[in-house]
């Protein structure tokens, strides 16, 4: 398991996501953004907008995924 924070994934807070793969933490971040924004959070709105834009435009979002996966791979195993 490795840990990446909301901030490491482009978000504004330091909530930690745990996962065995980069996809796990990316999905956890996606869920986190949706949940807090649905609960009325304003500071996560730009990050959620970015995330949605990446889902809609996978080619343009690819650079972000590659970076997130590299960052994840570079983390020490916890
Ligand atoms: Zn957050």
PDB file of the backbone (N, CA, C, O) and the ligand in Angstrom, with CONECT records:
HET     ZN  A 101       1
ATOM      1  N   UNK A   1       0.834  -1.204   0.000  1.00  0.00           N
ATOM      2  CA  UNK A   1       0.000   0.000   0.000  1.00  0.00           C
ATOM      3  C   UNK A   1       0.871   1.256   0.000  1.00  0.00           C
ATOM      4  O   UNK A   1       1.919   1.314   0.642  1.00  0.00           O
ATOM      5  N   UNK A   2       0.406   2.243  -0.731  1.00  0.00           N
ATOM      6  CA  UNK A   2       1.080   3.536  -0.722  1.00  0.00           C
ATOM      7  C   UNK A   2       0.045   4.614  -0.413  1.00  0.00           C
ATOM      8  O   UNK A   2      -1.163   4.388  -0.485  1.00  0.00           O
ATOM      9  N   UNK A   3       0.553   5.772  -0.072  1.00  0.00           N
ATOM     10  CA  UNK A   3      -0.327   6.869   0.319  1.00  0.00           C
ATOM     11  C   UNK A   3      -0.052   8.095  -0.534  1.00  0.00           C
ATOM     12  O   UNK A   3       1.098   8.502  -0.698  1.00  0.00           O
ATOM     13  N   UNK A   4      -1.107   8.681  -1.074  1.00  0.00           N
ATOM     14  CA  UNK A   4      -0.982   9.977  -1.748  1.00  0.00           C
ATOM     15  C   UNK A   4      -2.050  10.897  -1.181  1.00  0.00           C
ATOM     16  O   UNK A   4      -3.182  10.482  -0.936  1.00  0.00           O
ATOM     17  N   UNK A   5      -1.673  12.148  -0.979  1.00  0.00           N
ATOM     18  CA  UNK A   5      -2.639  13.087  -0.418  1.00  0.00           C
ATOM     19  C   UNK A   5      -3.440  13.759  -1.529  1.00  0.00           C
ATOM     20  O   UNK A   5      -3.063  13.765  -2.701  1.00  0.00           O
ATOM     21  N   UNK A   6      -4.552  14.316  -1.102  1.00  0.00           N
ATOM     22  CA  UNK A   6      -5.389  15.130  -1.988  1.00  0.00           C
ATOM     23  C   UNK A   6      -4.513  16.162  -2.718  1.00  0.00           C
ATOM     24  O   UNK A   6      -4.644  16.378  -3.923  1.00  0.00           O
ATOM     25  N   UNK A   7      -3.620  16.786  -1.947  1.00  0.00           N
ATOM     26  CA  UNK A   7      -2.750  17.820  -2.494  1.00  0.00           C
ATOM     27  C   UNK A   7      -1.811  17.283  -3.585  1.00  0.00           C
ATOM     28  O   UNK A   7      -1.601  17.927  -4.613  1.00  0.00           O
ATOM     29  N   UNK A   8      -1.255  16.091  -3.338  1.00  0.00           N
ATOM     30  CA  UNK A   8      -0.357  15.485  -4.330  1.00  0.00           C
ATOM     31  C   UNK A   8      -1.094  15.172  -5.623  1.00  0.00           C
ATOM     32  O   UNK A   8      -0.485  15.048  -6.686  1.00  0.00           O
ATOM     33  N   UNK A   9      -2.426  15.044  -5.517  1.00  0.00           N
ATOM     34  CA  UNK A   9      -3.236  14.723  -6.689  1.00  0.00           C
ATOM     35  C   UNK A   9      -3.931  15.968  -7.241  1.00  0.00           C
ATOM     36  O   UNK A   9      -4.902  15.870  -7.991  1.00  0.00           O
ATOM     37  N   UNK A  10      -3.424  17.131  -6.861  1.00  0.00           N
ATOM     38  CA  UNK A  10      -3.934  18.371  -7.434  1.00  0.00           C
ATOM     39  C   UNK A  10      -5.041  19.019  -6.635  1.00  0.00           C
ATOM     40  O   UNK A  10      -5.610  20.018  -7.076  1.00  0.00           O
ATOM     41  N   UNK A  11      -5.362  18.479  -5.472  1.00  0.00           N
ATOM     42  CA  UNK A  11      -6.426  19.047  -4.654  1.00  0.00           C
ATOM     43  C   UNK A  11      -5.886  20.009  -3.612  1.00  0.00           C
ATOM     44  O   UNK A  11      -4.674  20.206  -3.514  1.00  0.00           O
ATOM     45  N   UNK A  12      -6.771  20.607  -2.837  1.00  0.00           N
ATOM     46  CA  UNK A  12      -6.378  21.638  -1.887  1.00  0.00           C
ATOM     47  C   UNK A  12      -6.133  21.176  -0.441  1.00  0.00           C
ATOM     48  O   UNK A  12      -5.655  21.976   0.363  1.00  0.00           O
ATOM     49  N   UNK A  13      -6.437  19.937  -0.079  1.00  0.00           N
ATOM     50  CA  UNK A  13      -6.263  19.560   1.328  1.00  0.00           C
ATOM     51  C   UNK A  13      -5.261  18.425   1.467  1.00  0.00           C
ATOM     52  O   UNK A  13      -4.724  17.947   0.468  1.00  0.00           O
ATOM     53  N   UNK A  14      -5.003  17.989   2.698  1.00  0.00           N
ATOM     54  CA  UNK A  14      -3.972  16.979   2.887  1.00  0.00           C
ATOM     55  C   UNK A  14      -4.547  15.627   3.310  1.00  0.00           C
ATOM     56  O   UNK A  14      -3.868  14.830   3.957  1.00  0.00           O
ATOM     57  N   UNK A  15      -5.797  15.378   2.940  1.00  0.00           N
ATOM     58  CA  UNK A  15      -6.392  14.069   3.195  1.00  0.00           C
ATOM     59  C   UNK A  15      -5.573  12.996   2.481  1.00  0.00           C
ATOM     60  O   UNK A  15      -5.206  13.164   1.318  1.00  0.00           O
ATOM     61  N   UNK A  16      -5.285  11.893   3.178  1.00  0.00           N
ATOM     62  CA  UNK A  16      -4.458  10.840   2.598  1.00  0.00           C
ATOM     63  C   UNK A  16      -5.317   9.731   1.988  1.00  0.00           C
ATOM     64  O   UNK A  16      -6.266   9.248   2.606  1.00  0.00           O
ATOM     65  N   UNK A  17      -4.966   9.342   0.772  1.00  0.00           N
ATOM     66  CA  UNK A  17      -5.611   8.199   0.122  1.00  0.00           C
ATOM     67  C   UNK A  17      -4.622   7.040   0.117  1.00  0.00           C
ATOM     68  O   UNK A  17      -3.436   7.220  -0.160  1.00  0.00           O
ATOM     69  N   UNK A  18      -5.127   5.850   0.426  1.00  0.00           N
ATOM     70  CA  UNK A  18      -4.260   4.677   0.445  1.00  0.00           C
ATOM     71  C   UNK A  18      -4.666   3.743  -0.688  1.00  0.00           C
ATOM     72  O   UNK A  18      -5.854   3.545  -0.939  1.00  0.00           O
ATOM     73  N   UNK A  19      -3.682   3.172  -1.370  1.00  0.00           N
ATOM     74  CA  UNK A  19      -4.016   2.248  -2.440  1.00  0.00           C
ATOM     75  C   UNK A  19      -2.826   1.404  -2.832  1.00  0.00           C
ATOM     76  O   UNK A  19      -1.675   1.740  -2.552  1.00  0.00           O
ATOM     77  N   UNK A  20      -3.133   0.295  -3.491  1.00  0.00           N
ATOM     78  CA  UNK A  20      -2.082  -0.597  -3.964  1.00  0.00           C
ATOM     79  C   UNK A  20      -1.569  -0.135  -5.327  1.00  0.00           C
ATOM     80  O   UNK A  20      -0.430  -0.419  -5.697  1.00  0.00           O
ATOM     81  N   UNK A  21      -2.409   0.574  -6.066  1.00  0.00           N
ATOM     82  CA  UNK A  21      -2.008   1.065  -7.384  1.00  0.00           C
ATOM     83  C   UNK A  21      -2.350   2.550  -7.500  1.00  0.00           C
ATOM     84  O   UNK A  21      -3.122   3.098  -6.713  1.00  0.00           O
ATOM     85  N   UNK A  22      -1.748   3.179  -8.508  1.00  0.00           N
ATOM     86  CA  UNK A  22      -2.037   4.598  -8.759  1.00  0.00           C
ATOM     87  C   UNK A  22      -3.522   4.783  -9.070  1.00  0.00           C
ATOM     88  O   UNK A  22      -4.128   5.771  -8.656  1.00  0.00           O
ATOM     89  N   UNK A  23      -4.102   3.831  -9.798  1.00  0.00           N
ATOM     90  CA  UNK A  23      -5.525   3.932 -10.139  1.00  0.00           C
ATOM     91  C   UNK A  23      -6.401   3.979  -8.893  1.00  0.00           C
ATOM     92  O   UNK A  23      -7.404   4.692  -8.851  1.00  0.00           O
ATOM     93  N   UNK A  24      -6.005   3.201  -7.867  1.00  0.00           N
ATOM     94  CA  UNK A  24      -6.771   3.196  -6.613  1.00  0.00           C
ATOM     95  C   UNK A  24      -6.826   4.597  -5.994  1.00  0.00           C
ATOM     96  O   UNK A  24      -7.895   5.082  -5.624  1.00  0.00           O
ATOM     97  N   UNK A  25      -5.664   5.233  -5.888  1.00  0.00           N
ATOM     98  CA  UNK A  25      -5.655   6.545  -5.227  1.00  0.00           C
ATOM     99  C   UNK A  25      -6.309   7.610  -6.117  1.00  0.00           C
ATOM    100  O   UNK A  25      -6.916   8.557  -5.619  1.00  0.00           O
ATOM    101  N   UNK A  26      -6.179   7.444  -7.430  1.00  0.00           N
ATOM    102  CA  UNK A  26      -6.826   8.388  -8.351  1.00  0.00           C
ATOM    103  C   UNK A  26      -8.343   8.278  -8.210  1.00  0.00           C
ATOM    104  O   UNK A  26      -9.045   9.288  -8.181  1.00  0.00           O
ATOM    105  N   UNK A  27      -8.843   7.042  -8.123  1.00  0.00           N
ATOM    106  CA  UNK A  27     -10.287   6.830  -7.934  1.00  0.00           C
ATOM    107  C   UNK A  27     -10.738   7.362  -6.580  1.00  0.00           C
ATOM    108  O   UNK A  27     -11.805   7.964  -6.465  1.00  0.00           O
ATOM    109  N   UNK A  28      -9.917   7.137  -5.554  1.00  0.00           N
ATOM    110  CA  UNK A  28     -10.257   7.632  -4.215  1.00  0.00           C
ATOM    111  C   UNK A  28     -10.318   9.159  -4.209  1.00  0.00           C
ATOM    112  O   UNK A  28     -11.180   9.753  -3.561  1.00  0.00           O
ATOM    113  N   UNK A  29      -9.405   9.779  -4.932  1.00  0.00           N
ATOM    114  CA  UNK A  29      -9.396  11.239  -5.025  1.00  0.00           C
ATOM    115  C   UNK A  29     -10.642  11.743  -5.756  1.00  0.00           C
ATOM    116  O   UNK A  29     -11.252  12.735  -5.357  1.00  0.00           O
ATOM    117  N   UNK A  30     -11.002  11.054  -6.817  1.00  0.00           N
ATOM    118  CA  UNK A  30     -12.193  11.415  -7.592  1.00  0.00           C
ATOM    119  C   UNK A  30     -13.427  11.388  -6.681  1.00  0.00           C
ATOM    120  O   UNK A  30     -14.248  12.305  -6.692  1.00  0.00           O
ATOM    121  N   UNK A  31     -13.532  10.311  -5.895  1.00  0.00           N
ATOM    122  CA  UNK A  31     -14.652  10.133  -4.976  1.00  0.00           C
ATOM    123  C   UNK A  31     -14.635  11.232  -3.900  1.00  0.00           C
ATOM    124  O   UNK A  31     -15.664  11.831  -3.589  1.00  0.00           O
ATOM    125  N   UNK A  32     -13.457  11.478  -3.346  1.00  0.00           N
ATOM    126  CA  UNK A  32     -13.276  12.501  -2.317  1.00  0.00           C
ATOM    127  C   UNK A  32     -13.734  13.868  -2.835  1.00  0.00           C
ATOM    128  O   UNK A  32     -14.465  14.585  -2.151  1.00  0.00           O
ATOM    129  N   UNK A  33     -13.298  14.218  -4.048  1.00  0.00           N
ATOM    130  CA  UNK A  33     -13.667  15.521  -4.614  1.00  0.00           C
ATOM    131  C   UNK A  33     -15.177  15.636  -4.754  1.00  0.00           C
ATOM    132  O   UNK A  33     -15.765  16.653  -4.388  1.00  0.00           O
ATOM    133  N   UNK A  34     -15.809  14.579  -5.290  1.00  0.00           N
ATOM    134  CA  UNK A  34     -17.260  14.595  -5.476  1.00  0.00           C
ATOM    135  C   UNK A  34     -17.977  14.719  -4.138  1.00  0.00           C
ATOM    136  O   UNK A  34     -18.939  15.476  -4.005  1.00  0.00           O
ATOM    137  N   UNK A  35     -17.498  13.967  -3.145  1.00  0.00           N
ATOM    138  CA  UNK A  35     -18.155  13.968  -1.835  1.00  0.00           C
ATOM    139  C   UNK A  35     -18.086  15.333  -1.154  1.00  0.00           C
ATOM    140  O   UNK A  35     -19.102  15.849  -0.688  1.00  0.00           O
ATOM    141  N   UNK A  36     -16.888  15.918  -1.095  1.00  0.00           N
ATOM    142  CA  UNK A  36     -16.779  17.183  -0.360  1.00  0.00           C
ATOM    143  C   UNK A  36     -17.492  18.314  -1.088  1.00  0.00           C
ATOM    144  O   UNK A  36     -18.083  19.190  -0.457  1.00  0.00           O
ATOM    145  N   UNK A  37     -17.437  18.295  -2.423  1.00  0.00           N
ATOM    146  CA  UNK A  37     -18.132  19.347  -3.179  1.00  0.00           C
ATOM    147  C   UNK A  37     -19.644  19.181  -3.027  1.00  0.00           C
ATOM    148  O   UNK A  37     -20.370  20.166  -2.895  1.00  0.00           O
ATOM    149  N   UNK A  38     -20.118  17.921  -3.045  1.00  0.00           N
ATOM    150  CA  UNK A  38     -21.541  17.660  -2.824  1.00  0.00           C
ATOM    151  C   UNK A  38     -21.973  18.132  -1.436  1.00  0.00           C
ATOM    152  O   UNK A  38     -23.124  18.519  -1.235  1.00  0.00           O
ATOM    153  N   UNK A  39     -21.041  18.098  -0.483  1.00  0.00           N
ATOM    154  CA  UNK A  39     -21.341  18.525   0.885  1.00  0.00           C
ATOM    155  C   UNK A  39     -21.214  20.040   1.052  1.00  0.00           C
ATOM    156  O   UNK A  39     -21.371  20.562   2.156  1.00  0.00           O
ATOM    157  N   UNK A  40     -20.928  20.743  -0.045  1.00  0.00           N
ATOM    158  CA  UNK A  40     -20.915  22.199   0.005  1.00  0.00           C
ATOM    159  C   UNK A  40     -19.532  22.839   0.045  1.00  0.00           C
ATOM    160  O   UNK A  40     -19.413  24.053   0.215  1.00  0.00           O
ATOM    161  N   UNK A  41     -18.489  22.030  -0.112  1.00  0.00           N
ATOM    162  CA  UNK A  41     -17.126  22.560  -0.082  1.00  0.00           C
ATOM    163  C   UNK A  41     -16.845  23.392  -1.345  1.00  0.00           C
ATOM    164  O   UNK A  41     -17.149  22.978  -2.464  1.00  0.00           O
ATOM    165  N   UNK A  42     -16.260  24.570  -1.128  1.00  0.00           N
ATOM    166  CA  UNK A  42     -15.950  25.455  -2.262  1.00  0.00           C
ATOM    167  C   UNK A  42     -14.511  25.278  -2.734  1.00  0.00           C
ATOM    168  O   UNK A  42     -14.238  25.357  -3.932  1.00  0.00           O
ATOM    169  N   UNK A  43     -13.583  25.037  -1.797  1.00  0.00           N
ATOM    170  CA  UNK A  43     -12.163  25.020  -2.161  1.00  0.00           C
ATOM    171  C   UNK A  43     -11.797  23.833  -3.054  1.00  0.00           C
ATOM    172  O   UNK A  43     -10.793  23.886  -3.764  1.00  0.00           O
ATOM    173  N   UNK A  44     -12.604  22.753  -3.029  1.00  0.00           N
ATOM    174  CA  UNK A  44     -12.314  21.598  -3.875  1.00  0.00           C
ATOM    175  C   UNK A  44     -12.947  21.717  -5.263  1.00  0.00           C
ATOM    176  O   UNK A  44     -12.698  20.881  -6.131  1.00  0.00           O
ATOM    177  N   UNK A  45     -13.765  22.751  -5.474  1.00  0.00           N
ATOM    178  CA  UNK A  45     -14.477  22.849  -6.752  1.00  0.00           C
ATOM    179  C   UNK A  45     -13.568  22.898  -7.978  1.00  0.00           C
ATOM    180  O   UNK A  45     -13.822  22.195  -8.956  1.00  0.00           O
ATOM    181  N   UNK A  46     -12.503  23.723  -7.941  1.00  0.00           N
ATOM    182  CA  UNK A  46     -11.626  23.758  -9.128  1.00  0.00           C
ATOM    183  C   UNK A  46     -10.983  22.399  -9.412  1.00  0.00           C
ATOM    184  O   UNK A  46     -10.836  22.014 -10.572  1.00  0.00           O
ATOM    185  N   UNK A  47     -10.597  21.668  -8.350  1.00  0.00           N
ATOM    186  CA  UNK A  47      -9.969  20.355  -8.536  1.00  0.00           C
ATOM    187  C   UNK A  47     -10.969  19.367  -9.122  1.00  0.00           C
ATOM    188  O   UNK A  47     -10.610  18.539  -9.960  1.00  0.00           O
ATOM    189  N   UNK A  48     -12.232  19.453  -8.682  1.00  0.00           N
ATOM    190  CA  UNK A  48     -13.265  18.567  -9.231  1.00  0.00           C
ATOM    191  C   UNK A  48     -13.502  18.892 -10.707  1.00  0.00           C
ATOM    192  O   UNK A  48     -13.681  17.997 -11.533  1.00  0.00           O
ATOM    193  N   UNK A  49     -13.498  20.166 -11.015  1.00  0.00           N
ATOM    194  CA  UNK A  49     -13.695  20.602 -12.400  1.00  0.00           C
ATOM    195  C   UNK A  49     -12.568  20.054 -13.277  1.00  0.00           C
ATOM    196  O   UNK A  49     -12.808  19.568 -14.383  1.00  0.00           O
ATOM    197  N   UNK A  50     -11.331  20.138 -12.768  1.00  0.00           N
ATOM    198  CA  UNK A  50     -10.186  19.608 -13.501  1.00  0.00           C
ATOM    199  C   UNK A  50     -10.325  18.104 -13.718  1.00  0.00           C
ATOM    200  O   UNK A  50     -10.052  17.588 -14.802  1.00  0.00           O
ATOM    201  N   UNK A  51     -10.761  17.410 -12.653  1.00  0.00           N
ATOM    202  CA  UNK A  51     -10.915  15.957 -12.735  1.00  0.00           C
ATOM    203  C   UNK A  51     -11.946  15.594 -13.796  1.00  0.00           C
ATOM    204  O   UNK A  51     -11.723  14.696 -14.608  1.00  0.00           O
ATOM    205  N   UNK A  52     -13.088  16.303 -13.783  1.00  0.00           N
ATOM    206  CA  UNK A  52     -14.135  16.024 -14.774  1.00  0.00           C
ATOM    207  C   UNK A  52     -13.646  16.305 -16.186  1.00  0.00           C
ATOM    208  O   UNK A  52     -13.973  15.579 -17.125  1.00  0.00           O
ATOM    209  N   UNK A  53     -12.855  17.372 -16.328  1.00  0.00           N
ATOM    210  CA  UNK A  53     -12.320  17.724 -17.644  1.00  0.00           C
ATOM    211  C   UNK A  53     -11.403  16.611 -18.149  1.00  0.00           C
ATOM    212  O   UNK A  53     -11.359  16.325 -19.345  1.00  0.00           O
ATOM    213  N   UNK A  54     -10.668  15.983 -17.218  1.00  0.00           N
ATOM    214  CA  UNK A  54      -9.783  14.883 -17.620  1.00  0.00           C
ATOM    215  C   UNK A  54     -10.576  13.671 -18.063  1.00  0.00           C
ATOM    216  O   UNK A  54     -10.182  12.991 -19.010  1.00  0.00           O
ATOM    217  N   UNK A  55     -11.708  13.381 -17.386  1.00  0.00           N
ATOM    218  CA  UNK A  55     -12.527  12.245 -17.805  1.00  0.00           C
ATOM    219  C   UNK A  55     -13.086  12.491 -19.205  1.00  0.00           C
ATOM    220  O   UNK A  55     -13.147  11.582 -20.033  1.00  0.00           O
ATOM    221  N   UNK A  56     -13.492  13.739 -19.454  1.00  0.00           N
ATOM    222  CA  UNK A  56     -14.100  14.075 -20.741  1.00  0.00           C
ATOM    223  C   UNK A  56     -13.095  14.086 -21.871  1.00  0.00           C
ATOM    224  O   UNK A  56     -13.416  13.743 -23.009  1.00  0.00           O
ATOM    225  N   UNK A  57     -11.862  14.487 -21.544  1.00  0.00           N
ATOM    226  CA  UNK A  57     -10.843  14.611 -22.589  1.00  0.00           C
ATOM    227  C   UNK A  57      -9.640  13.763 -22.196  1.00  0.00           C
ATOM    228  O   UNK A  57      -8.625  14.288 -21.739  1.00  0.00           O
ATOM    229  N   UNK A  58      -9.758  12.435 -22.379  1.00  0.00           N
ATOM    230  CA  UNK A  58      -8.722  11.511 -21.899  1.00  0.00           C
ATOM    231  C   UNK A  58      -7.340  11.780 -22.501  1.00  0.00           C
ATOM    232  O   UNK A  58      -6.322  11.577 -21.839  1.00  0.00           O
ATOM    233  N   UNK A  59      -7.306  12.232 -23.742  1.00  0.00           N
ATOM    234  CA  UNK A  59      -5.995  12.477 -24.362  1.00  0.00           C
ATOM    235  C   UNK A  59      -5.312  13.646 -23.664  1.00  0.00           C
ATOM    236  O   UNK A  59      -4.138  13.567 -23.303  1.00  0.00           O
ATOM    237  N   UNK A  60      -6.059  14.732 -23.478  1.00  0.00           N
ATOM    238  CA  UNK A  60      -5.510  15.913 -22.824  1.00  0.00           C
ATOM    239  C   UNK A  60      -5.171  15.616 -21.364  1.00  0.00           C
ATOM    240  O   UNK A  60      -4.235  16.185 -20.803  1.00  0.00           O
ATOM    241  N   UNK A  61      -5.952  14.711 -20.755  1.00  0.00           N
ATOM    242  CA  UNK A  61      -5.720  14.399 -19.348  1.00  0.00           C
ATOM    243  C   UNK A  61      -4.595  13.412 -19.125  1.00  0.00           C
ATOM    244  O   UNK A  61      -4.181  13.177 -17.990  1.00  0.00           O
ATOM    245  N   UNK A  62      -4.099  12.833 -20.211  1.00  0.00           N
ATOM    246  CA  UNK A  62      -3.096  11.771 -20.124  1.00  0.00           C
ATOM    247  C   UNK A  62      -1.824  12.211 -19.407  1.00  0.00           C
ATOM    248  O   UNK A  62      -1.242  11.444 -18.641  1.00  0.00           O
ATOM    249  N   UNK A  63      -1.399  13.437 -19.654  1.00  0.00           N
ATOM    250  CA  UNK A  63      -0.189  13.947 -19.017  1.00  0.00           C
ATOM    251  C   UNK A  63      -0.327  13.945 -17.506  1.00  0.00           C
ATOM    252  O   UNK A  63       0.607  13.607 -16.778  1.00  0.00           O
ATOM    253  N   UNK A  64      -1.514  14.329 -17.048  1.00  0.00           N
ATOM    254  CA  UNK A  64      -1.775  14.351 -15.604  1.00  0.00           C
ATOM    255  C   UNK A  64      -1.705  12.953 -15.014  1.00  0.00           C
ATOM    256  O   UNK A  64      -1.132  12.754 -13.943  1.00  0.00           O
ATOM    257  N   UNK A  65      -2.291  11.978 -15.717  1.00  0.00           N
ATOM    258  CA  UNK A  65      -2.270  10.593 -15.232  1.00  0.00           C
ATOM    259  C   UNK A  65      -0.853  10.046 -15.180  1.00  0.00           C
ATOM    260  O   UNK A  65      -0.455   9.366 -14.234  1.00  0.00           O
ATOM    261  N   UNK A  66      -0.107  10.367 -16.232  1.00  0.00           N
ATOM    262  CA  UNK A  66       1.277   9.876 -16.281  1.00  0.00           C
ATOM    263  C   UNK A  66       2.067  10.434 -15.088  1.00  0.00           C
ATOM    264  O   UNK A  66       2.828   9.719 -14.437  1.00  0.00           O
ATOM    265  N   UNK A  67       1.864  11.726 -14.823  1.00  0.00           N
ATOM    266  CA  UNK A  67       2.537  12.377 -13.696  1.00  0.00           C
ATOM    267  C   UNK A  67       2.097  11.734 -12.373  1.00  0.00           C
ATOM    268  O   UNK A  67       2.933  11.435 -11.520  1.00  0.00           O
ATOM    269  N   UNK A  68       0.792  11.522 -12.205  1.00  0.00           N
ATOM    270  CA  UNK A  68       0.280  10.926 -10.965  1.00  0.00           C
ATOM    271  C   UNK A  68       0.845   9.519 -10.781  1.00  0.00           C
ATOM    272  O   UNK A  68       1.202   9.124  -9.672  1.00  0.00           O
ATOM    273  N   UNK A  69       0.922   8.766 -11.885  1.00  0.00           N
ATOM    274  CA  UNK A  69       1.441   7.402 -11.803  1.00  0.00           C
ATOM    275  C   UNK A  69       2.929   7.384 -11.500  1.00  0.00           C
ATOM    276  O   UNK A  69       3.410   6.527 -10.759  1.00  0.00           O
ATOM    277  N   UNK A  70       3.656   8.336 -12.078  1.00  0.00           N
ATOM    278  CA  UNK A  70       5.096   8.446 -11.782  1.00  0.00           C
ATOM    279  C   UNK A  70       5.311   8.804 -10.323  1.00  0.00           C
ATOM    280  O   UNK A  70       6.157   8.221  -9.645  1.00  0.00           O
ATOM    281  N   UNK A  71       4.526   9.782  -9.842  1.00  0.00           N
ATOM    282  CA  UNK A  71       4.637  10.195  -8.442  1.00  0.00           C
ATOM    283  C   UNK A  71       4.343   9.011  -7.532  1.00  0.00           C
ATOM    284  O   UNK A  71       5.030   8.796  -6.533  1.00  0.00           O
ATOM    285  N   UNK A  72       3.313   8.246  -7.888  1.00  0.00           N
ATOM    286  CA  UNK A  72       2.932   7.078  -7.089  1.00  0.00           C
ATOM    287  C   UNK A  72       4.047   6.045  -7.081  1.00  0.00           C
ATOM    288  O   UNK A  72       4.392   5.497  -6.034  1.00  0.00           O
ATOM    289  N   UNK A  73       4.605   5.785  -8.253  1.00  0.00           N
ATOM    290  CA  UNK A  73       5.666   4.795  -8.375  1.00  0.00           C
ATOM    291  C   UNK A  73       6.907   5.185  -7.574  1.00  0.00           C
ATOM    292  O   UNK A  73       7.649   4.333  -7.086  1.00  0.00           O
ATOM    293  N   UNK A  74       7.111   6.504  -7.453  1.00  0.00           N
ATOM    294  CA  UNK A  74       8.291   7.002  -6.751  1.00  0.00           C
ATOM    295  C   UNK A  74       8.139   6.952  -5.235  1.00  0.00           C
ATOM    296  O   UNK A  74       9.119   7.110  -4.507  1.00  0.00           O
ATOM    297  N   UNK A  75       6.916   6.733  -4.756  1.00  0.00           N
ATOM    298  CA  UNK A  75       6.686   6.700  -3.311  1.00  0.00           C
ATOM    299  C   UNK A  75       7.241   5.425  -2.698  1.00  0.00           C
ATOM    300  O   UNK A  75       7.243   4.369  -3.329  1.00  0.00           O
ATOM    301  N   UNK A  76       7.712   5.533  -1.460  1.00  0.00           N
ATOM    302  CA  UNK A  76       8.145   4.317  -0.773  1.00  0.00           C
ATOM    303  C   UNK A  76       6.931   3.465  -0.381  1.00  0.00           C
ATOM    304  O   UNK A  76       5.862   4.005  -0.095  1.00  0.00           O
ATOM    305  N   UNK A  77       7.091   2.158  -0.367  1.00  0.00           N
ATOM    306  CA  UNK A  77       6.031   1.254   0.121  1.00  0.00           C
ATOM    307  C   UNK A  77       5.800   1.510   1.600  1.00  0.00           C
ATOM    308  O   UNK A  77       6.750   1.612   2.377  1.00  0.00           O
ATOM    309  N   UNK A  78       4.536   1.614   1.984  1.00  0.00           N
ATOM    310  CA  UNK A  78       4.245   1.851   3.401  1.00  0.00           C
ATOM    311  C   UNK A  78       3.969   0.536   4.103  1.00  0.00           C
ATOM    312  O   UNK A  78       3.703   0.522   5.305  1.00  0.00           O
TER     313      UNK A  78
HETATM  314 ZN    ZN A 101      -9.154  17.223  -0.445  1.00  0.00          ZN
END
